[in-house]
Amino acid sequence: MWHHYINATSIEEVVGILAEKRERARIAAGGTDLILELERGVRKGVDTLIDVSRIPNLDRVTMDEDGVIHLGATVTHNDCAASKLIRARAYPLARASWEVGAPQIRNRATIAGNIITASPANDTITPLMALGAKVTLVSARGTRVVPFRKFYLGVRKTVMEPDEMLVDISFPAMTNTQRGTFIKLALRRAQAISLVNAAIILDLKGDTVKSASITLGAVTPIITHATKAEKFLAGKKLNEKNIAAAADLAVKSAKPIDDVRASANYRSEMVRVIARRGLTAIRDGKQEAGMPKKPVLLQNARRGMRDEKRGMRNEGRDTRYGIQDTQGLIAFPENRIETTVNGRKYVFASGHNKTLLRLLREEGMLTGAKEGCAEGECGACTVFLDGQAVMSCLVPAPRAHGAEIVTVEGLAGGDALNPVQEKFIEYNAVQCGYCTPGFIMSGTKLLEEKPNPTRDEIGQAISGNLCRCTGYYKIVKAIEEAAKI
């Protein structure tokens, strides 16, 4: 898929490579979109990937003295969903982040990547547009700040130049008088692309709207403001009559598209439905209904975000892993991939142009992780990467360099199975067995994170794992029972 892979250690190194290679290079952070684009030939002529995932300080969520929130280029969807700052001062973004994919995807997929992919169905773009976000782009030529309203040119088209790197996303924190929400309509509760989504932010004085920001996603080629509805609501009371009128005007503010997921007529009616639903939820103070207070992340507790009041900064992830202190670039295939899998050191002289799943199976001969869909939909390939559950089919193999990896083969302690493995056997939570390693990995990481999970939390944990043989009753039961050990 690529000929050269570079683990970069600074922004300066990245922009230097981009200046030289331009269209032939692409930045990889989470890679959950990029890997698929390369495999499917959407990104042609790319021979070099630049991994920025371990550049120090890019994984931080901060708020400056002016009340502006900043997201670094490697902040993930799970980072936002779990951040106290984002939950308190930019709730629609937290909700949209949680609605993306499944925990394994959210552990890798970055907000910056979602922005750059520029699909109108990408969930986090909608609340960021409503929040009035800007992006900071850096190249060897200099730095520029671009507001969202000028960033997008069309479907998968932005103003970014081939030699530019997105290093910061910024937007004003919501004030004490603002309330907002994000509503997504899709065909299933997880691992689903939006048919229609909407972000709504209202500045309220009592039951009167001082100003409104309403954006619609997956409706038009570019995320758009429902300007007619926004203007109508200003100065109006948030009652049933005005909510209904605003929802009607939201429909008139967009010209929906037809595509394989939904017709224009369907989208028009659903804009009305979700706009009304969102406005009603804000009026009733139920804008956060359905969003867990502490969502399942499928990552070690020590990797959690830590917010601090006033300047609320994210201290970043555990830096004991990886190559953050290494000076200079590490490039593949020029260098070997040196990693630790299940507590054992591995050195791979080949496989740099594969996914982590293929590296583990073909070079490492660890066949427990399975390839079911090869696009992050089924979870059969779930492994732990530096303490996080990830879909290994969407991780570039060189990301394993300097990392700690655990596969299903590494869960048992000698001859003793771990509790989840034991209970899967005891409760016959296995049919053909193909999906079983992925479920066991997700269940195991859940119990590390939440030793006494609720039924809903178990559902969140396995939302990225599919079983095609039967229902999930015995799988859920096995995890419940494992928690009692």
Protein Blocks (a to p, Z undefined) as FASTA:
>chain_A
ZZbdcddfbfklmmmmmmmnmmmpccdfklmmmmmmmmnomaghiabdcdfklgghklcc
cddfkopacddfklcfklmmmmmklmmmommlmmmmmmgocfklmmmmcfklmmmnopak
lmklmmmmmnopacddddfkbccdddfklmpgbehiafbdfkbccfbdcdddddfkbccd
dddddfbfbhpacfbdcddddddehjacfbdcdddehkbmbdcddfklmmmmnopacdfk
lmmmmmmmmmmmpccdddfkbcfklmmmmmmmmmmmmmmmmmnopmmgoiafbdcehiaf
klpccddeehiacebjafkgcjllpgcjdddfkbccdddeehiacddfehklpcfklmmm
mmnopakbccfkonopnopmgcceehiacdfklccfklmgopacddfklmpghjbccfkl
mmmmmnopafklmmmmmmmmmmmmmmmmmmpacfklmmmmmmmpccfkbccklmmmmmmm
mmmZZ
